[in-house]
């Protein structure tokens, strides 16, 4: 039983200029906060979400059992990121489909649903929008910014875009950019959506349909890459769904893993927006702070002033430890304060959302030291 | 080795304000001491989860890494001092790591259990591998896969063209400069590369 969370939203009339050169105005950001901003206004922690999550980071909604936030095991009263001490903020990113302005909303000029015309947003754009929301909350400087996977990219980007506004960055199971293989997985998922006859070039809302087939397949592919071979074997192995015998069918669900993936795909296709999936995977593909520095990550990270904690998981092949090490190495070259834990866990990329005593312990200890630092003691 | 007097003896060898890399930093106690009392900064390298946690708890920068994979992450001469305190004896590639220590640091400090300490010699003379306070393991379960002596290290340092700046033994937290190969449980070397 977790605490009660209350979603809020904030409207921004003024245009936000995006990295692409386009801009977006009259947009709304959905967000939640937990804990209290202290008198010194220095205990705020921004938690950034990944592909399919939202501003609902922790707690549950009134009268809705099983509505725990996506990082409820990490964040809350007495949890590793303790809301008794920190003021935690979760913000739904632009282009997402959980309350912030996205492709399913109307363009303020035309009154038409954005659909495929929603501007391409980047990690940097999200961070700029988050910064505007923090301004309005009266948070000039974050005690920490934290995120896993794509959320970790936002945390890293915060330290580069607003170095003076971030004291600590906690970057979990993330990367300084995606590898070719990783972009390839995103592309397969996008093709599944775009080639669904119900996609209608991204304007499916007008036709009263949803490209659910594409979304299902996109989710199935994604899900495979979030798990490890070992954990899949342990969970499903070669188990058959019904009885012991093969059915000699090519289209029936026979193996448990098939059943599981289809279930995950079905569930996802009922709540996730197809255009959002395209936008967010694109933001993932684009993120590459070293790009403007001729591929030199150390040079790109030279502006960062924050202290860092990085965590990766040994069996995560989508955001492998090697990618976290690249960030660590670039920080070392810049002589930044950094700690790095490489957790030997079997769960693949999913591990960053699961309970692991070592992982939780490191994050808890890191936030303990931030809390001590805020009290003016030795970090 | 973690006793305070020994740690102080090692800390004295590290110039104030140094940038330090501590290979096999354990729970981070030495780095913590160097930061608080000698104004040093730097990082520890550790493999064991519990030690990584202890370092984060102390607020000591720690990088979780298997030293047997080398120090590719670190540039030449990127630290003033690289420490290998009670680490060398656990390394499969002890010689490579010694060279890496010299490459990454302007200077290196290595401390390890001296197998030629007289109680150890006595034990071997009696036909048994030593089990002491300094080497508390049985031969079949010891994590010390590199057993060497003070003198052995001199030879290894010479072979790798390291310039020894200082060398002595440590026993009960005190420096042993007379017959250290026989009279000290711990050998300490401070060196630099050519």
Contacts between the chains, C-beta under 8 A, distances in Angstrom:
chain1	res1	chain2	res2	distance
A	309	B	56	7.3
A	325	B	73	6.6
A	328	B	63	6.3
A	328	B	73	6.9
A	329	B	73	4.8
A	332	B	43	7.2
A	332	B	63	7.9
A	332	B	73	6.5
A	332	B	74	6.8
A	332	B	78	7.6
A	333	B	75	6.8
A	333	B	78	7.8
A	335	B	19	7.5
A	335	B	41	7.9
A	337	B	61	5.5
A	338	B	43	7.5
A	338	B	61	6.0
A	338	B	63	7.4
A	339	B	52	7.9
A	339	B	55	7.0
A	339	B	56	5.5
A	339	B	60	8.0
A	339	B	61	5.3
A	339	B	62	5.0
A	339	B	63	7.1
A	340	B	62	7.4
A	340	B	63	4.7
A	340	B	64	5.7
A	340	B	65	7.8
A	341	B	49	7.8
A	341	B	52	5.3
A	341	B	56	7.4
A	341	B	62	8.0
A	341	B	64	5.1
A	342	B	64	4.5
A	342	B	65	7.5
A	343	B	49	7.6
A	344	B	49	7.7
A	358	B	49	4.7
A	358	B	53	6.8
A	361	B	53	5.0
A	362	B	52	6.7
A	362	B	53	5.7
A	362	B	56	5.3
A	365	B	53	6.1
A	365	B	56	4.4
A	365	B	57	4.3
A	366	B	56	5.4
A	368	B	57	7.1
A	369	B	56	7.2
A	369	B	57	7.3
A	369	B	59	4.6
A	372	B	59	7.7
A	378	B	36	7.8
A	378	B	59	6.6
A	379	B	59	4.2
